[in-house]
């Protein structure tokens, strides 16, 4: 999903540092299947900048990097047990 999102974002004229990737965290998702949001920056208002922050999870949104890190940590715990 990341590769395709990156490709589409770049085709739309965004550079990597202008793209944000992430997921809504249940129960705050309105569509009940896994889908990646690819958001082009800059945001046009403060609310979207807060809602789709890049400092981890604020409850309703998780960056792709945070999700991958949590999955890796969970996988390591499974391997240790």
LOFI-381839 format. One record per residue (C-alpha): residue number from 1; x, y, z. Coordinates in steps of 0.05 Angstrom, whole numbers. Each point is the difference from the previous one (the first is absolute). Layout:
N
{NUM {X Y Z}}
...
This chain:
81
{1 {0 0 0}}
{2 {57 47 17}}
{3 {35 -10 -67}}
{4 {-64 14 -39}}
{5 {-18 60 44}}
{6 {70 28 -9}}
{7 {-4 -9 -75}}
{8 {-69 32 -5}}
{9 {22 58 45}}
{10 {61 13 -42}}
{11 {-42 -4 -64}}
{12 {-45 53 31}}
{13 {61 46 8}}
{14 {18 -12 73}}
{15 {70 -15 25}}
{16 {11 -52 55}}
{17 {6 54 54}}
{18 {-68 27 -21}}
{19 {-36 -66 10}}
{20 {-29 -29 64}}
{21 {-22 -73 5}}
{22 {-46 -28 54}}
{23 {-61 -36 24}}
{24 {-62 16 40}}
{25 {-2 -40 65}}
{26 {-64 -38 16}}
{27 {-53 19 21}}
{28 {15 66 -34}}
{29 {0 -30 -70}}
{30 {-61 10 -43}}
{31 {20 -53 -51}}
{32 {10 -68 30}}
{33 {58 -27 -40}}
{34 {74 14 1}}
{35 {17 60 -44}}
{36 {59 47 1}}
{37 {-10 75 -3}}
{38 {50 38 -42}}
{39 {-4 73 17}}
{40 {36 56 -38}}
{41 {28 58 40}}
{42 {-5 56 18}}
{43 {-66 -3 38}}
{44 {-47 58 -13}}
{45 {-24 7 72}}
{46 {24 -15 71}}
{47 {-53 -53 13}}
{48 {26 -46 -55}}
{49 {71 12 23}}
{50 {-20 -23 70}}
{51 {-45 -57 -23}}
{52 {53 -31 -45}}
{53 {61 14 42}}
{54 {66 -37 -8}}
{55 {18 -8 74}}
{56 {-30 -69 9}}
{57 {-72 -15 18}}
{58 {-49 49 30}}
{59 {-55 -51 5}}
{60 {-34 4 -67}}
{61 {60 2 -48}}
{62 {64 -39 -4}}
{63 {57 14 -47}}
{64 {24 -57 -42}}
{65 {68 2 34}}
{66 {-32 -7 69}}
{67 {-42 -58 -24}}
{68 {59 -36 -30}}
{69 {40 11 65}}
{70 {-56 -28 43}}
{71 {-8 -61 -46}}
{72 {75 -14 3}}
{73 {-1 5 77}}
{74 {-60 -47 4}}
{75 {34 -49 -46}}
{76 {63 0 43}}
{77 {-42 -13 62}}
{78 {-33 -60 -35}}
{79 {68 -28 -19}}
{80 {26 7 72}}
{81 {-60 -37 29}}
